[in-house]
Amino acid sequence: MTGAGADMVEAVRVLRDEVLDTVQHGDREPPGAEVFDAVLRALAVGGDTVPGLDLTLHDAVARRLAWGDGEEVVLADAESVFDRLLIAVERAFRDPADQMVVAEAATLVAVTVARVVAHAAVARASRDRAARLREEMAQRQLQEALEQQQVTIALLEDEQKRDY
Amino acid sequence: MTAPALRVAGDSHVGKVRRTNEDSLLVEPRLGLYAVLDGMGGAKAGEVASRMARDTIRDFVAARRGALPPRQLLEQAIAAGGTAVHRAAKASREHHGMGTTAVACLVTEGKRAVIGHVGDSRAYLLRGGRLQALTRDHTIVEELVARGLLAPEEVARHPHKNVLSRNLGARSETRVDLLELEIQVGDRLLLCSDGLYGYAATEAIQYLLGSGDAPDHVCRDLIELALRGGGGDNVSTVVIEAPGQAPTSTQVVRTNGAAAWWQKRQRFLAIAKERGLTRNPIVRGLDPKEALELVALSLCEAVFHDLERSTGVNVWTFTQHLAGGWFERGGDWASIRGVIDILGASARGVVDEVRAAEPQLGILLDVAVSRALVVAELALGGLLSDRLRQVDTDMIELASQRDTLQSIPEFSEVPEVTESRDTSERFVDRPTIPFLRPDRPVTGAGISAEVLDGVHKALTIARARTNPRAELIKQVLVALDAIASEGSESFGTAVLSARELYGVRAIDDAGVMPLFDALDQARILTTASVHQIQVPEGTRARVLRAISTAHQRLVGAMTGLVLEAVAPFSDRLREAQAATGKLRDQLARAERRCADLERRFATVADDDGHLWGAQGDTEP
């Protein structure tokens, strides 16, 4: 992928409403906006980058996940933006070379989003695993305390029976 | 200088994808000079570059032989070739940027050979049955590895792994790497372009080179091997053999090894019986002798025939028939695993005995029999993979049928089967895993033949550019081919491919991230390859779009699988939290009961009439 230049970025930017379906979702943070913005950045920067180097995209996806959007939802939005963008570009750009530049950028972003989501999911699994270990340790301590209490209760009940 | 009596042959093929052959060969027994050159550059410039360098090298050696020591002679000849190409590239706009790789061998008196190379064409030496690479590719990543700036394991993933750091023509002066060696009786030298090793496994090259066949047959077989592997690039080979009495390792195995194996067949059966083959459920109902003959002797024969012909086809067929038949009858996995383990142990027992009697032959037989056992495991793995694929297809088919039935009014009342686990939290309103989305068809939409052809070509080129050891990237490329062929709605194929790629993995970064690295590498490779196919620009855009969509589908399905894999961790955590809560409740109840009992004691007076707890240790 080569640097696409400001004209190309602007040409893709005008497709924003169509791609993000702002009529349906409104103009303020429509689903997948972070993906569309990432495509624009990829077009502006150009060139193959280290996978997942777009920290802004990482940040945006992480923020969505932190605010409670599921990983599946983030992924589905990215897929929807990808599909709609390719359709819009095929209609809007006559030059096949321009279409190819956008398709390359969109694929790069799709892979990056998937990587970020998978990374977040794996990190969550690690946290869950650690939390489960902590729970199991707590369970052992609780079990011991419970057994001690049961012994005490049994003693007290015995004594009480003897006294009466 | 007179060249020693060697058997030499060379051959070249345009491959299955390229239209022109940009490789050039040099086979000059009179001069003892042999070379393979792989040209590069637009239009026909690559062809021009490799030919020009070849002719210059040949003319230089012919003119100066005797005047210079062999090492300097070859070094200066190759450098002269580079200078000639560089001048021509500068002089003509049409040839601007052209260049070529070169690997050349100059054989001198006393059977000494000098090997010089620039670029990524390679020289291999087969000696004593072992193949070793004599050259190191002049690529950017290899240079980084040599300088300690890149770990060898990172080479396969590096985006510039195919970019040459040196070639003939890029500069007016070229540094040539040289190596000298003594040619021994039975040695075989192979010079080849990347069209060979990029498409053929090193083990297969070693096998063909060590087959003992005449060099011209070996050249032809090597090219056939590369073509069967995809043939995405021009492929050229030169084989130089120092004939001698010493038989090759392959010949030894074919004759003495096979005979030694067959002589030990009764021992093989005895070990198999000792290890319990006749008690395995697979041979239930047969008498022990019959069972041994049907299973153990059949494998023994298969190995014998494979040793004789240096193939694996007989063992493969045997395993497929045995395991396939057993699975078709509804047999279990443990039994077939048990049989293969028993046969493997019996084979190793026989090999150990041969090794104790004849160590040299034993080592060769050990390698050959181990290979046969690996073939058996591969056949078994192939069967399991087929079964898994069938299960996946059936599941998708059933899901599709269910959705169709539910769309018909009279069937819409049929209660939907629900999972026992509550999935509402995970799949909020837009589930991503494709086969869980009833609105998506699982079969493909149409794709034009022209675009399909372009997709195949681009992916073939991408495979050619992939490091032969980068298996995961190759698998991704194969998957992309399958998905793109099905069209943009091919979610079923994407899921099946993702499942195959995912395999069995640890749920952590080390387990999962290599998948995404491979997907990203495949993206870079395919994008570059699409620009290399020769089609109209509009078709090229459609090809790229088809591959990009396939890529997106594969990535989506893969991430869906990762999400599926991590889901149980949250479930288990929730279960553990619930169990902890229950224990806390029990403990709280026990503490209340305890306090209650202690309170009762406090109201009981002792013999002296004092209340318990009156000292303040228990509340009244």
Boltz contact constraints between the chains, C-beta under 6 A:
constraints:
  - contact:
      token1: [A, 48]
      token2: [B, 159]
      max_distance: 6.0
  - contact:
      token1: [A, 48]
      token2: [B, 524]
      max_distance: 6.0
  - contact:
      token1: [A, 51]
      token2: [B, 520]
      max_distance: 6.0
  - contact:
      token1: [A, 70]
      token2: [B, 428]
      max_distance: 6.0
  - contact:
      token1: [A, 71]
      token2: [B, 563]
      max_distance: 6.0
  - contact:
      token1: [A, 72]
      token2: [B, 427]
      max_distance: 6.0
  - contact:
      token1: [A, 72]
      token2: [B, 431]
      max_distance: 6.0
  - contact:
      token1: [A, 72]
      token2: [B, 432]
      max_distance: 6.0
  - contact:
      token1: [A, 73]
      token2: [B, 428]
      max_distance: 6.0
  - contact:
      token1: [A, 73]
      token2: [B, 430]
      max_distance: 6.0
  - contact:
      token1: [A, 75]
      token2: [B, 432]
      max_distance: 6.0
  - contact:
      token1: [A, 75]
      token2: [B, 559]
      max_distance: 6.0
  - contact:
      token1: [A, 76]
      token2: [B, 430]
      max_distance: 6.0
  - contact:
      token1: [A, 76]
      token2: [B, 432]
      max_distance: 6.0
  - contact:
      token1: [A, 79]
      token2: [B, 556]
      max_distance: 6.0
  - contact:
      token1: [A, 82]
      token2: [B, 552]
      max_distance: 6.0
  - contact:
      token1: [A, 96]
      token2: [B, 537]
      max_distance: 6.0
  - contact:
      token1: [A, 96]
      token2: [B, 538]
      max_distance: 6.0
  - contact:
      token1: [A, 96]
      token2: [B, 541]
      max_distance: 6.0
  - contact:
      token1: [A, 99]
      token2: [B, 541]
      max_distance: 6.0
  - contact:
      token1: [A, 100]
      token2: [B, 541]
      max_distance: 6.0
  - contact:
      token1: [A, 100]
      token2: [B, 544]
      max_distance: 6.0
  - contact:
      token1: [A, 103]
      token2: [B, 544]
      max_distance: 6.0
  - contact:
      token1: [A, 103]
      token2: [B, 545]
      max_distance: 6.0
  - contact:
      token1: [A, 103]
      token2: [B, 548]
      max_distance: 6.0
  - contact:
      token1: [A, 104]
      token2: [B, 527]
      max_distance: 6.0
  - contact:
      token1: [A, 107]
      token2: [B, 523]
      max_distance: 6.0
  - contact:
      token1: [A, 107]
      token2: [B, 548]
      max_distance: 6.0
  - contact:
      token1: [A, 107]
      token2: [B, 551]
      max_distance: 6.0
  - contact:
      token1: [A, 110]
      token2: [B, 552]
      max_distance: 6.0
  - contact:
      token1: [A, 110]
      token2: [B, 555]
      max_distance: 6.0
  - contact:
      token1: [A, 111]
      token2: [B, 519]
      max_distance: 6.0
  - contact:
      token1: [A, 111]
      token2: [B, 520]
      max_distance: 6.0
  - contact:
      token1: [A, 111]
      token2: [B, 523]
      max_distance: 6.0
  - contact:
      token1: [A, 111]
      token2: [B, 555]
      max_distance: 6.0
  - contact:
      token1: [A, 114]
      token2: [B, 555]
      max_distance: 6.0
  - contact:
      token1: [A, 114]
      token2: [B, 559]
      max_distance: 6.0
  - contact:
      token1: [A, 115]
      token2: [B, 516]
      max_distance: 6.0
  - contact:
      token1: [A, 117]
      token2: [B, 559]
      max_distance: 6.0
  - contact:
      token1: [A, 118]
      token2: [B, 512]
      max_distance: 6.0
  - contact:
      token1: [A, 118]
      token2: [B, 559]
      max_distance: 6.0
  - contact:
      token1: [A, 118]
      token2: [B, 562]
      max_distance: 6.0
  - contact:
      token1: [A, 121]
      token2: [B, 562]
      max_distance: 6.0
  - contact:
      token1: [A, 121]
      token2: [B, 563]
      max_distance: 6.0
  - contact:
      token1: [A, 121]
      token2: [B, 566]
      max_distance: 6.0
  - contact:
      token1: [A, 122]
      token2: [B, 512]
      max_distance: 6.0
  - contact:
      token1: [A, 125]
      token2: [B, 507]
      max_distance: 6.0
  - contact:
      token1: [A, 125]
      token2: [B, 566]
      max_distance: 6.0
  - contact:
      token1: [A, 125]
      token2: [B, 569]
      max_distance: 6.0
  - contact:
      token1: [A, 128]
      token2: [B, 569]
      max_distance: 6.0
  - contact:
      token1: [A, 128]
      token2: [B, 570]
      max_distance: 6.0
  - contact:
      token1: [A, 128]
      token2: [B, 573]
      max_distance: 6.0
  - contact:
      token1: [A, 129]
      token2: [B, 569]
      max_distance: 6.0
  - contact:
      token1: [A, 131]
      token2: [B, 573]
      max_distance: 6.0
  - contact:
      token1: [A, 132]
      token2: [B, 572]
      max_distance: 6.0
  - contact:
      token1: [A, 132]
      token2: [B, 573]
      max_distance: 6.0
  - contact:
      token1: [A, 132]
      token2: [B, 576]
      max_distance: 6.0
  - contact:
      token1: [A, 135]
      token2: [B, 576]
      max_distance: 6.0
  - contact:
      token1: [A, 135]
      token2: [B, 577]
      max_distance: 6.0
  - contact:
      token1: [A, 135]
      token2: [B, 580]
      max_distance: 6.0
  - contact:
      token1: [A, 138]
      token2: [B, 580]
      max_distance: 6.0
  - contact:
      token1: [A, 139]
      token2: [B, 580]
      max_distance: 6.0
  - contact:
      token1: [A, 139]
      token2: [B, 583]
      max_distance: 6.0
  - contact:
      token1: [A, 142]
      token2: [B, 583]
      max_distance: 6.0
  - contact:
      token1: [A, 142]
      token2: [B, 587]
      max_distance: 6.0
  - contact:
      token1: [A, 145]
      token2: [B, 587]
      max_distance: 6.0
  - contact:
      token1: [A, 146]
      token2: [B, 586]
      max_distance: 6.0
  - contact:
      token1: [A, 146]
      token2: [B, 587]
      max_distance: 6.0
  - contact:
      token1: [A, 146]
      token2: [B, 590]
      max_distance: 6.0
  - contact:
      token1: [A, 149]
      token2: [B, 590]
      max_distance: 6.0
  - contact:
      token1: [A, 149]
      token2: [B, 594]
      max_distance: 6.0
  - contact:
      token1: [A, 152]
      token2: [B, 594]
      max_distance: 6.0
  - contact:
      token1: [A, 153]
      token2: [B, 593]
      max_distance: 6.0
  - contact:
      token1: [A, 153]
      token2: [B, 594]
      max_distance: 6.0
  - contact:
      token1: [A, 156]
      token2: [B, 597]
      max_distance: 6.0
